[in-house]
Amino acid sequence: MTTPCTVSADGTARVDKPPVTPDVRPRLPVARIPKARTMRRSCLPILLTLIGCFFAVTTPARGADPVRIYVGTYTRGESEGIYLLEMDPATGSLTSRGLAAATDNPSFLAIHPTGKYLYAVNEVGRYKGQPSGSVSAFAVDAETGRLSPLNVVASLGAVPCHIVTDEKGEHVLIANYTGGSVAAFPIEEDGSLGASTAFHQHAGSSADPARQKGPHAHSINLDAANRFAIAADLGLDKLLVYRFDPQDGSLKENDPPAAEVEPGSGPRHFAFHPDGKRAYAINELASTVTAFTYDPETGTFETTQTISTLPEGFDGTNYTADIHVHPSGKFVYGSNRGHDSIAVFAIDEVPGKLTAVEQESTQGEVPRNFVIDPSGRFLLA
């Protein structure tokens, strides 16, 4: 049995130490907050280790203004919802501002492009008596960063685990893990969410009898042109591709409908390269990253490489989680839960493949979500 992220009202964190096990939706521990450290070759300090928590980072209006960092948690134990930190963009020092909003299991967050609103999936199995999670909308107080609730809608599937806003800030897209589905919702003029504009139920299975008996949509991302949505489904070993219409919020199956990874890999999260022509999926079950080339005109992928996130000789239990590309386009980062590290890869310009650089300890257990700050100077895990 695993333990949820626990953050107290003053923003401090505590550690419970469960074994690392493959579970349907891991409830992961939180670790301590160390001082900033610099990665040896990737030159990116790891500022924060709040393991099992989930981050959304704002871009400051002026370069010297603090960066607001919203931290989602599982609301078991002492945690109450979404917490607020502020980071000094010059030094990376962090200050807790306490609870920003109380809400149930806000396991993934997304900031509206204007910075005026924040959206969270509420990772629960039932909502209003139905087998569904929910999605919460909040208004952001410009002066304090505190969150005021706007409304809550059903996610249309159980245990939602990922959310993004589209480039124009007119829709949110979400992935339901246990429900094995994806959905889209319009953002109204006041920032609240309207009735769903799209829903797709995934179907099928893959090689792992314990984890892949059915679909498990784990994330959904939009490309730079706001034309295609890519849903990583851990249960199917596929990246399902949908044509997204930003005018009406519809999602339609692409042709071809998906890109595939090796059987039993379990794709979890996904990230585009800043050039919009390369992409990377991190595979939870295989502890690998799959690199692709991407055609933004057709929404199609071609696999170029699959590479391990682990050091040679590691024989312990490990499940990967999150993946991000550095704003410079020169590095890819992925989190290892079990080895408890951030895997760092250099991106080769030609032919665009990855070279392993290092696995940097997070000095905490079971790192899940992480982010890179807007300046590209700091990684928060």
N, C-alpha and C positions, 0 to 999 in steps of 0.2 A: 504494500500500500504506500502511495506517495503522499506528500504533504503540500498544501497550497502555499503560494506566496503570501506572506503575512507582513503587513506594514502597519505600524501603530499610528495613532492620530497625530503624533509629532513628526511623522515621516521616517522614523528609525525602523530598522529591519532586524529580524531575528532568524536564526537558522534552526531548522529541524532536519535531521539527517536520515532520509529514507534510502532504501536500496534503489538502484536504477533498474526499472523493469519496463518492458513494453506493455502499455496499457491503452485502452480505447481513447481516452483523453487524459494525458498525464497531468496530475496536480503536483506541480513541482515546487521545490523549496526556495527560500530566499536566503541569500548570503550577505555578508558584511559589506560595508562601504569602505574600500581602501583608498589610499591616496593615488593620484594619477601616476601611471607608469608609462614609459615609452616602449613600444614594440621595437625590437632590435633593428630590423631591416625595413619594415613597412612604415616606420616613423609615425605611428598613430597611437597616442596615449589611450589606454583603457581607463576611463574616469570613474565608472560606477559599476558595482557588481550588485545588482538587485535581481538575483536569479529567480526566474519563474514569473517575473513581472513583464509589463508590456508598455512600450513607449510611444509617445507622439511628441514631436519636437516642432516648435514654432520658429519662424525666421524673424529676428528682431527688426524693428522699423529703422533703427540706426545701428551701425556697427558696434558701438560701445554699449548698447542696451543689453540687459540680461537675456539669455535664451531661456524661454519657458519650456519645461519638460514635463509632460503629463505622463503619469505612471498608472497603468491599469493593474488590477490585482484580482485574485480570487477572494471573495468575501467570506472567508472562514476564519475562525479565531478572532484576531483583533482587527483585521482589515475591514474597511467600510465601503471602499469603492475606488475612486480615481484621486490620486495624490498629485501635488504640484511641487516641482523643484525649479530653482532658477540657477543657471550656470553663467559664470563670468566668461565671456567669449575670449578674453585675453589670457586668463590663467587656467580656465577649466574648473575653478573651484565651484562647489555646489552648495546651495542653501535650500533647506526644506521650508516650504510654505504650507505644509499640512494638507488636510483634506480639501480637495477642490469640489467634489460632489459625491454624495452617497448614491450608490447604485449596485445592483446585484451582479457579481462576477463579470466585470467589464474586462474581458480577456484580450480584446484588441481595440485599438483606437485609431481614428483618422481625423485630421484637422481639415476644415474647409479651406480652399485656396485663399479666401479673404482673411482667414484667421479669426473670423467672427463666431464660428460654430465648431463644435466638436461632436463626433459621433462614436458610439461604442457598441460593439456586440455584447449582449448579455448571455454568457455561455451557460445556459440552463437547458434541461431536457423537456420542461413543460412550461407553458405560458398560458394563463387563463384557462387551465384545464385541458389544453391541447398539446399534442406532441410537437412542440416548437420552442425555440428560444425567442429572444426579442432583440430589438435594435433601439438604442436610446439617442435622442438628439439633445444637445445642450447649447445654450448661448454662452459665449466667453465674455466676461467682464474685461474691458480693455485696460482698466487701471489695475485691477488686482489679479486677474487671471482666474478668478473663481468661476464656477460653472453653474448656470441656472437651467433646470430641466425645461425642455420645450414639449416633447411628447415621446411616447414609446409605441412601437409597432411590432407585430409578430414577425419573426424572421422567416416563417413558412417552412422551417425545418428544425429538427432538434440539434442543439449544441452548436450554435454559430461560433466560428473561431477566427474569422478574418473579415476586414472591411476596408474599402478604399473609396475615395471620392473621385469623380471624373474630373478632367482637366478644367472644365468650365464651372465646376461646382454646382451642377444641376442635378446630379444623381449620386447615390451611393450604391455600391455593389458589394454583396456579402457572400460568404461561403459557409454552408452548414455541414459540419463534420459528420455527426451521427446521421443526420438526414440525408447526406450524400447529394446535396443540391446546391444551386446558386440562385440568387435573386437580385433584382434591382428595384430601388425605390427613388421617387423624385424628391428633390429638396425644394420645399415651398419658399415663398418670398421671405417669410419670417425665420427660415432656417429649420423649421420642423419637417418631418418626413410624411409623405403622402402614401397612398395605396400603391402596392407593388405594380411596376410596369413590365416586369419580366420574371419568369421562374422556369428553371430547368431541373428536372430530376435525372440524376445520373443513374446508370444501370451497368451491371457486370461484376466481374471479380478478377483476381489475378493469382499469382503463384503462392503467396504466403497464406496458409490455411488459417492462421491465428489472426492476422491483421487485414487480410484482403479478401474476406468472404463477400464483401459488397462494397459499394462506392463510399468514399470518405473525402468529400471536397475539403481541401485544407487551406486553400488561399485562392484569391482572384486578383488579377492585376490588369491594368490597361496599358496599351502601348503609347508611345509619345504622341502619335497622331490622334489618339482618342477614338480609334476606329475598331480595334480588336481587343477583346477581353480574353485573358488566358487563365483558366482554372486548373490548378494542380490538384489532381485527385490521387491521394495516397493509395486508395483501395483498388484503383484500376491501372496503375502505372502509366497514366496518361496526363498530358497537358491538353485539356479540351479547349478548343478555340471557338469563340463566338464573335460574330459581327455585331458591334455595338453602334446603335444609332443615338447620338447625344440629343437629338431633337425630341424623341418620344421615349427614350430609355429602354428600347427593346433590345433583346439579345437573341440572335439567330445563329444556328449552327453553321460553322464555316465548311467549306469544301476544299481540302479534306477536313474532317471534323476534329482531328487531334494529332499531336505528336506523341510518340511513345518513348519510354525509357526502358532499360533492361528489366525483365521480369523479376519481381520481388524487390525492386528498388524502393518503392514508396515515395514518390515525389511529394514534398511538403510545401516548400516556399519557392519563389521564383523572382528573378530580378532581370530587368533589361540593362544593357550597357548604355551609357549616355549617347552613343552614336545611333541608337535605335535599330541597329542591324545585327546585334549580337545579344544573346540572352543566356541565363544560367538557372538551372533548377538544382536545389539541394534535396537529396534523397535520404529520407529518415531511416529506412530499414537497412540500406546498404552502406551508409556513411560515405556517400560519394557526391560529387558535383558533376552534372552533365552540362556540357557547353554546346550551344547551338549557334548557327547563323540564322538570321531572321529576315524574311522578305516582307517589308511593311506594306507592300501593295496587295499581297495576296493573303497575308496572315499565316504563312507557312514557315516551318522550321526544318533545318537539316542538322543532324547531330554531328559534331566534330570531335568530341572527346568526352570520356568519363574518367574522373580522377578521384582518388581517395582523399578524404578529409583528415585521415589519421596518419601518425608517424609510422614508419616501417617497424614491424615487430610488436606493435600494440596488440594484445590479445584479450583485452577486457571487453565489457559490454558497453556499447555506445549507440546513441541515436542522435542524428543531427536535427537541427531545428530551423534556424533562420539564415538568410543569405542577403548580402547587400554588395553593390558595386560602389567603389569610391567615386566621388564626383569627378575626379580627374580622368576616370576610365582606365587607370593603371593597375588597380588591385580589385580582387574579389575576396570577401570575408564570409566565413560560414561558422556557425556555432556547433560544437560537439558536446553532447550531454552524456557524460560517463567519463570520457577523457577530460572533460571540463576545460575546454579551450576554445579559442577562436582560431580557426584554420585560415591562413593567409596565402593567397595565390597571386602571382604576378601575371598580368595579361600580356601575352606576346602580340605585338602589332600585326605581324605576319607569321602564321595564318590566323592569329587571334585565339590561340589555345592558351591553356593555363599551365603555369609552372609553380609547383609547391614552394613556398618560401619558408614557412614555419607554422607551428601550432603554439600560440601564446596562451599561457594559463590565465584564466579569468580570476584566479584566487577566490573562487566561490564554486558552488556545486550546481551542476545541471543547468548550464546557461541556455536560455530559450530565446526570447526575442531580444534583439539589440538594434541600435540605430547609430548612424554617423551624423554628427551635427552639421548644420548647413554650411559651415566654413570648410568642412572636410578635415579639420584638425583633430577631432576627438571622436572616439568610439565609446558608446555607453552600452554596457552589457549587464 
